């Protein structure tokens, strides 16, 4: 049921056209730990999530971005902070990605943190 609702939500918000990511490229899993093996199998290099716990399972992903996390989530999973970039907005994430692509380490985040 959740998969169907998510697919409808994405379609309603024109996600596929706006991003160029077709519905056939979506992956769903039942538990957060299952995301790690999926990411490894797909060879993902970048991942954005608002849950630090999820990012902790993605040890094969070189670039992990923590998007506007809740403070209690950060406190509960603080051990994973060293391996992620924390961003507070989509424009900040885009600027961080651009800086990384161009090798500019003086960009918005300048590194991990």
Secondary structure, DSSP 8 states (H G I E B T S, - for coil): -HHHHHHHHHHHTTHHHHH---GGG----SSTTHHHHHHHHHT--EEEES-HHHHHT-TT-SEEEEES--HHHHHHTGGGGGGSEEESSHHHHHHHHHHHHHT-TTSSS-S--
